[in-house]
């Protein structure tokens, strides 16, 4: 139940009769760097994250780069690559790597921080850009949260609980929305996100994925709830389309009120 700025370096030579522009092959391709910040949105024009320009981290922004690598020419235009091929080159962009970058030490349960994997657009690739990067964003509802300062500073200056992942009410079909936990009687909190299969593994079938997800979430969910019936836990799992696009996790939720009862010392 259940995506850089392009820096063009060239010399324009003028004469009385002509202006010469360096050929495209002589243009120095842009290369993103770790710790760069960007201000793009969760929704918007296609490839907006790839074409976004770096902004000062001291000012408002939504994303910060924590991993960069160079792709081989043989990779080809990223938009034409299969999801599995893209996942393979992004396999270093794990939740553990993101949490380590953020110094998010208390990771007993998932947070609203999310990884956005960004590849060059077809135009950028054809201009010679051969990078890929992974950014960290903080989800706030269906949008990315804008904040000033580095992501590490944000984590260090706020209690871990402020980054917990809740839904407004009982979880529905899997979405990218995530909210702060503020309403114990209405919110459901995500207490686990578990891998259901490796990058190379083919979709095992809806029933198999559902059965595995429910088994995981029932075992984990019951640890956080006092009541054992009437939906004490909730599971969300990927369908075939999501699996092919790289969604390989089960998400487990419990009522926020029940979570608080079982995790906070009683007076």
N, C-alpha and C positions, 0 to 999 in steps of 0.2 A: 504495500500500500505504500501501499506505498503511495589576442591578436597583437616613427623614428625619423627621425629627421634625416634629410638627405643634404649632405654638405657638398656643394659643387666647388671643386678647386680647379681653376683654369686661368689662363692668361689670354686676354683679348688684345690682339695686336692691331693697331689701326694705322693705316697709311692714307695717302691722299686719294687712293682709288678703291680701297677694299678694306673689309674688316674680316679677320680670320678667327674662327672659333675652333677650339680643339675638338677632335672627334670624340664620340661617346666613349670609346675604349680608353681614352686618356683621362677620363674623369675619375677622380678618386672616389671610390664608393664609401658610403657612410658605414660606420661600425658602432653599434651601441656599446655602452660600457656599464659595468656593474655599478649599482647605487644611483643611476640616473632616475629622475622622476618625470612622470608624464601626467597629463590631465585629460584623460579620455573617459568616455562613458560606457556603461554596461550595454546601452543600446545606441544605435546611431548608424551612420553610413558604413558600408562595407569597408574593411581594411582600415578603419579609423585608428586603431592602436598602432598599426605598422607605419602609418604616415604621420602619427603625432610627433611633435617636436619636443625635445627635453625642456622642462621648466625648472626654475629654482626649487629645490626641496623646501626652502624656507617659506614659500608661498603655497597657496591652495593647490592641491593635486589629488589624484586618485590612485596612482600606481607607482611602484618603485621596482627597478630591475634587480633581481638577485642572482641571475645566472645568464651567461652569454657563451655561445660557441660559434665556430665557423663551420659552414656546410661545404661539402665538396661540390664541384661543378656537376658531377654525375647525379646529384640529388634531383636536379631539375626544378622547374617552376613549382613552388610549394603548393599552390592551389590545385595543381594537377596530381599531386602525390596522394597516395592512399592514406587513410587515417592511421593504419598500422605503421606505415613508413614514417609518418610524422611523429607518432608516439615513440618509436624507436630512438630517434635522435633527441627526443625530449625526456628520455628516461631518467636523467639526473634531476629533473624538476619534480621532486617528491615532496610530500607534506613534511616529512622529517627534515629535509634540506631547507624548506621554507621556514619551519619553526626554529631551526638552528640559526638561520640568518636573522630572524626577528628576536632571538634570545627569548623565545616564548617557552619558558622552562616547564610550566605546569600544563602538561598536555594530556591529562587523563581523559579529557573529552575533546571533541573537535571544536574549532573556533569558526568565526565568521570570516577569517582570512582565507582567500582563495588564490589559486595559481592561474594566471592567464598566459598561455603560450603564444608567442608572436613570431610570425614568419614574414619575410619581405613580400610585398605585392608582386604581381607579374611584372609591372613596370620597373620596380626596384630591382628585381632579380635580373631582368634583361639589361639593366644599366650596370650590372656587375656586383650587386650586393649579395653577399653569401653568408648572412648571419641568421641566427635565431636567438631569441631571448625569452626568459621567463620572468614575469612581473608578479608582484604580490599586490592584491587589492583587498579592501575590507568591504564586505557586503553589508548594505544597510537597506533592508527591504528588497525591492527589485533593482536597486541602483547600487553604484559603488560610492562609498563614503568619501567625501572630500575632507582633507585635513591639512594642516601646515606642520612642517618639521618632518624628520625622517620617520619611517615606519618603526624603527627601533626605539626612537624617542617616544612615539605614541604608545608602544607597548610598555615601556619603562615607567611612564607617568600615569598609568591607569591600572586599576585592579584587574586581574585576569578575568574575573566574572563579567566585566563589561564587554568582553569579546565572545561570550557564549552564544551559541546558535539556537535561536528559538523560532517557531512558527507562531502566527497569531492565534491559531486554534488547532484543532486536530489536523495533522498533516494530510495533504491530498496527493495528487500525482506529483512526482519529483519536479521541482523547479529550481531556478537559481536564486530565489528569494530567501533571505535570512534576516531575522530581526533580533534586536537586543531583547533579553529576557526581562520583562518589566511587570507582567501580569500573571502571578502565580496560578490564579484560578482559570485562566484561558490559554496561556502559552503551553506549548509542548517543546521540550529541549532535546537537541540531538546529543545522545550520550555515546555514540560509537559510529564509525564509518570503517567498514572492513572490505578488503579486496575479495572479489569473487573469482578472479581469473587473471592470468598474466597477459601481457600484450600479445603473445603468440597464440593464445588459446582461442579457439573458435567458440561462437555462442553455443552453449550446451543445451539450449532449449528453455522456453519460458517456465515450464513446470519445475525443471531442475534448479534454475536460478531462484525462483520463488521459494522453493522448499529450503534451499540453503540459506537464503536471506532470513526467512522466518525462524529457522533454527538458531541462527546467530543472534538475532534480536530478542528472541524469547529468553535465551540464556542470559544475555547482558541486561535486558530490560527489567527482568525480575529482581535484579540486584538493587534497583533503584526505587522500587515501588512497594507500598505496603498492601495495597489491594491486589488481588490476584485474578480478578475477572473484570468484565466491562472495559476492555481495551486498556490493560495496564501497560502495554507497550505497543509500538507501531513500527512497521518495516516498510521501506521503500527500496525497490530494486530496478535495474535497467531492463528494458525490453531489447529486442534484437537490433533495432536501429541505433539505440543509444550505445549498445555494446560495441557495434562496429565503429562508432565515432569515438570510442575510448572510455565510455562510462562503464567501469567494472566494479563498482562498489555498492554495498548495501548500507543504507542509512537507518539507524535505529533511534527512535524517539520515545520519551516517556512524558507524562504530564509534569509540568514544571513544579506544581505544588507538591507532587509526590517526590520529585527529585530533591526538593528543599528539605522535606521531612526526613529523608534518609541520608542526607549528606551534611546537614548542619547540626551542631550540638544542641540538644534540647535543654531548655532552662530548667 
